Amino acid sequence: MFNLNNRVAIVTGAGSKRGIGRTIALALAEQGAHVVVCDLNLAGVSEVVEEIKEKGVRSLGLKCNITSEEDIKKTVTATFNEFGRIDILVNNAGITQPVKVLDTTPEDWTRIMEVNLKGTFMITKAVLPVMIKEKYGRIINISSVSGKRGGGVFGGAHYSASKAGMLAFAKALAREVGRQGITANSVTPGLVATDIRGGLESKEEQQKMTADIPCGRMAIPEEIAATVCFLASEEAAYITGEDIDINGGSHMD
């Protein structure tokens, strides 16, 4: 099950050493997909590409700023030229900022929205013509529990708003492109042990942060990646416009 042999995936924000994107890229490769690794951190990208190639599949590493229309165009063109198709897009690239509304500047708001929401929109729009022509596609947004519960985890209101926007964007997109064989879904992680929070906390701090989580711990990136692999597979063809929560019970719909 969940065989992705010869599928071609683009994963944004996949260069961080302890990030969800890197783990997703490696997991997709493990299932047989060829993976295009995108990030501003080119050194990190190169490391991930080498790890992927060791799994016996092809990989392409690209420096891409998802707020740049030119970078996105180059990324999509390079992917198509290398592989001749684009089957999977994982919109993982994102930034956060732990700040209260009264301390948030208009520049802060714009910066978070540009990366998390506008960037997701722009690269999704860029790959859609290829997917529509193929009549196949899997678009997976990495949102956040903060977009559903209104923060209270990590990041300010602008972060929560951007992540909520990603959920709505996927739902609207799912209605538009479903008849072209394309699905659009979101994954909404809770606390995950990654670098986005500025580094991993001490055991004492982690205990405080996870005190209200029924499962009693943070997620690990592999748990997010497993869900992405499922949504990218043939077995998930009838799932679209959905949000899958991976938060240990910290938020329940």
C-alpha positions as CSV (number, residue, x, y, z in Angstrom):
1,M,0.0,0.0,0.0
2,F,0.9,3.7,-0.4
3,N,3.3,2.9,-3.3
4,L,4.6,6.1,-4.9
5,N,7.0,4.5,-7.4
6,N,8.0,6.9,-10.2
7,R,5.7,9.7,-8.8
8,V,7.4,13.1,-8.8
9,A,7.1,15.3,-5.7
10,I,8.0,18.8,-4.9
11,V,8.5,19.6,-1.2
12,T,9.1,23.2,-0.2
13,G,11.0,24.1,3.0
14,A,12.8,20.8,3.0
15,G,16.4,21.8,3.8
16,S,16.2,22.2,7.6
17,K,18.2,19.6,9.5
18,R,15.4,18.8,12.0
19,G,12.4,20.0,10.0
20,I,9.2,18.4,8.9
21,G,9.9,19.1,5.3
22,R,13.2,17.1,5.3
23,T,11.4,14.1,6.9
24,I,8.6,14.3,4.4
25,A,11.0,14.4,1.4
26,L,12.8,11.3,2.8
27,A,9.6,9.5,3.5
28,L,8.2,10.1,0.0
29,A,11.5,8.8,-1.5
30,E,11.3,5.7,0.8
31,Q,7.9,5.0,-0.9
32,G,9.5,5.3,-4.4
33,A,8.9,8.9,-5.4
34,H,11.4,11.1,-7.1
35,V,11.7,14.2,-5.0
36,V,12.5,17.8,-5.7
37,V,13.9,19.4,-2.6
38,C,13.3,23.2,-2.3
39,D,14.6,25.6,0.4
40,L,16.6,28.8,0.8
41,N,19.2,26.8,2.6
42,L,21.1,25.3,-0.3
43,A,23.6,23.5,1.9
44,G,20.7,21.7,3.6
45,V,19.1,21.0,0.3
46,S,22.2,19.3,-1.0
47,E,22.4,17.0,2.1
48,V,18.8,15.9,1.7
49,V,19.3,15.3,-2.0
50,E,22.2,12.9,-1.3
51,E,20.2,11.1,1.3
52,I,17.3,10.6,-1.1
53,K,19.6,9.3,-3.9
54,E,20.9,6.7,-1.5
55,K,17.4,5.3,-1.4
56,G,17.6,4.5,-5.2
57,V,15.4,7.2,-6.5
58,R,16.2,10.5,-8.3
59,S,16.3,13.9,-6.7
60,L,16.8,17.5,-7.6
61,G,17.8,20.2,-5.2
62,L,16.8,23.8,-5.8
63,K,17.2,27.1,-4.0
64,C,13.7,28.6,-4.0
65,N,12.2,31.6,-2.3
66,I,8.4,30.8,-2.4
67,T,7.6,34.5,-2.2
68,S,9.4,35.0,-5.5
69,E,7.4,34.4,-8.7
70,E,10.6,34.1,-10.6
71,D,12.0,31.4,-8.3
72,I,8.8,29.5,-8.4
73,K,8.7,29.6,-12.2
74,K,12.3,28.3,-12.3
75,T,11.5,25.5,-9.9
76,V,8.5,24.3,-11.8
77,T,10.3,24.5,-15.1
78,A,13.4,22.7,-13.8
79,T,11.2,20.0,-12.3
80,F,9.3,19.4,-15.5
81,N,12.5,19.5,-17.6
82,E,14.1,16.9,-15.3
83,F,11.2,14.5,-14.8
84,G,8.5,15.4,-17.4
85,R,5.8,15.5,-14.8
86,I,4.7,16.8,-11.4
87,D,2.4,14.6,-9.4
88,I,2.7,15.8,-5.8
89,L,3.2,19.2,-4.2
90,V,3.8,19.5,-0.5
91,N,3.5,23.1,0.7
92,N,5.6,22.8,3.8
93,A,7.7,26.0,3.8
94,G,6.6,28.4,6.6
95,I,7.8,30.8,9.2
96,T,6.5,31.8,12.6
97,Q,6.9,34.5,15.2
98,P,5.8,34.4,18.9
99,V,4.4,37.8,19.3
100,K,1.1,39.3,20.7
101,V,-1.2,41.3,18.5
102,L,-0.4,44.6,20.2
103,D,3.3,44.0,19.5
104,T,2.8,42.9,15.9
105,T,3.8,45.4,13.2
106,P,2.2,45.6,9.8
107,E,5.6,44.4,8.4
108,D,5.4,41.4,10.7
109,W,1.9,40.5,9.4
110,T,2.9,40.9,5.8
111,R,6.1,38.8,6.2
112,I,4.2,35.9,7.7
113,M,1.4,36.0,5.2
114,E,3.8,36.3,2.2
115,V,5.6,33.1,3.1
116,N,2.9,30.9,4.7
117,L,-0.2,31.9,2.6
118,K,0.8,33.8,-0.5
119,G,3.8,31.4,-1.2
120,T,1.5,28.4,-0.9
121,F,-0.9,30.0,-3.4
122,M,1.8,31.0,-5.9
123,I,3.6,27.6,-6.2
124,T,0.3,25.7,-6.2
125,K,-1.0,27.9,-9.1
126,A,2.3,27.3,-10.9
127,V,2.1,23.4,-10.8
128,L,-1.7,23.2,-11.5
129,P,-1.4,23.4,-15.4
130,V,1.0,20.4,-15.3
131,M,-1.3,18.4,-13.0
132,I,-4.5,19.4,-15.0
133,K,-2.8,18.2,-18.2
134,E,-1.9,14.9,-16.5
135,K,-5.4,14.7,-14.9
136,Y,-3.6,13.7,-11.7
137,G,-2.3,15.5,-8.7
138,R,-1.9,15.5,-4.9
139,I,-1.6,18.9,-3.2
140,I,-0.9,18.7,0.5
141,N,-0.6,21.8,2.7
142,I,1.2,21.6,6.0
143,S,-0.9,23.9,8.2
144,S,-1.0,23.9,12.0
145,V,-3.3,23.3,14.9
146,S,-2.9,27.0,15.6
147,G,-5.0,27.6,12.5
148,K,-7.9,25.7,14.0
149,R,-7.7,26.6,17.7
150,G,-6.5,30.2,17.4
151,G,-3.0,29.9,18.6
152,G,-2.1,28.9,22.1
153,V,0.7,26.6,20.7
154,F,3.5,28.7,19.2
155,G,3.3,31.8,17.0
156,G,1.2,34.9,17.0
157,A,-2.2,35.7,15.6
158,H,-0.7,36.4,12.2
159,Y,0.7,32.9,12.2
160,S,-2.7,31.4,13.2
161,A,-4.4,33.4,10.5
162,S,-2.0,32.3,7.8
163,K,-2.4,28.7,8.7
164,A,-6.2,29.0,8.8
165,G,-6.0,30.5,5.4
166,M,-4.1,27.5,4.1
167,L,-7.0,25.3,5.3
168,A,-9.6,27.4,3.5
169,F,-7.4,27.6,0.4
170,A,-7.1,23.8,0.2
171,K,-10.9,23.4,0.5
172,A,-11.7,25.9,-2.2
173,L,-9.1,24.4,-4.4
174,A,-10.4,20.9,-3.9
175,R,-13.8,22.1,-5.3
176,E,-12.1,23.6,-8.3
177,V,-9.9,20.8,-9.4
178,G,-11.5,17.6,-8.2
179,R,-12.8,16.6,-11.6
180,Q,-9.3,16.9,-13.1
181,G,-8.1,14.0,-10.8
182,I,-6.4,16.4,-8.4
183,T,-7.0,16.3,-4.6
184,A,-6.1,19.1,-2.2
185,N,-5.8,18.4,1.5
186,S,-4.2,19.8,4.7
187,V,-2.3,18.3,7.6
188,T,-2.5,20.2,10.8
189,P,0.3,19.2,13.3
190,G,0.3,20.3,16.9
191,L,3.6,20.6,18.7
192,V,6.4,18.9,16.7
193,A,10.0,18.5,17.8
194,T,11.6,20.6,15.0
195,D,13.8,23.7,14.6
196,I,11.0,26.1,13.7
197,R,10.7,27.0,17.4
198,G,14.3,28.0,17.5
199,G,15.7,24.7,18.8
200,L,14.5,21.8,21.0
201,E,13.6,22.6,24.6
202,S,14.9,21.0,27.7
203,K,13.0,18.0,29.1
204,E,11.6,20.2,31.8
205,E,10.3,22.7,29.2
206,Q,8.9,19.9,27.1
207,Q,7.0,18.6,30.1
208,K,5.4,22.0,30.7
209,M,4.5,22.4,27.0
210,T,2.9,18.9,26.7
211,A,1.1,18.9,30.1
212,D,-2.3,19.4,28.4
213,I,-1.7,17.0,25.5
214,P,-3.6,13.7,26.2
215,C,-0.7,11.7,24.5
216,G,1.7,13.4,26.8
217,R,4.4,14.3,24.3
218,M,5.3,16.2,21.2
219,A,4.9,14.6,17.8
220,I,8.0,13.5,15.8
221,P,8.4,14.6,12.2
222,E,8.0,11.0,11.0
223,E,4.4,10.9,12.2
224,I,3.6,13.9,10.0
225,A,5.4,12.4,7.1
226,A,3.5,9.2,7.3
227,T,0.2,11.0,6.9
228,V,1.6,13.0,3.9
229,C,2.6,9.7,2.2
230,F,-0.9,8.4,2.7
231,L,-2.5,11.5,1.2
232,A,-0.1,11.4,-1.7
233,S,-1.0,7.8,-2.5
234,E,-3.6,6.1,-4.8
235,E,-5.4,4.9,-1.6
236,A,-6.3,8.5,-0.8
237,A,-7.9,9.3,-4.1
238,Y,-11.3,9.9,-2.6
239,I,-10.1,12.2,0.1
240,T,-10.1,15.9,-0.8
241,G,-10.7,19.2,1.0
242,E,-10.0,17.6,4.4
243,D,-7.8,18.5,7.3
244,I,-6.1,15.7,9.2
245,D,-5.1,16.6,12.8
246,I,-1.9,15.2,14.2
247,N,-1.7,16.7,17.6
248,G,-1.9,14.0,20.3
249,G,-5.4,15.1,21.3
250,S,-4.5,18.7,22.1
251,H,-7.4,19.8,19.7
252,M,-10.3,17.6,18.7
253,D,-12.9,18.6,16.0
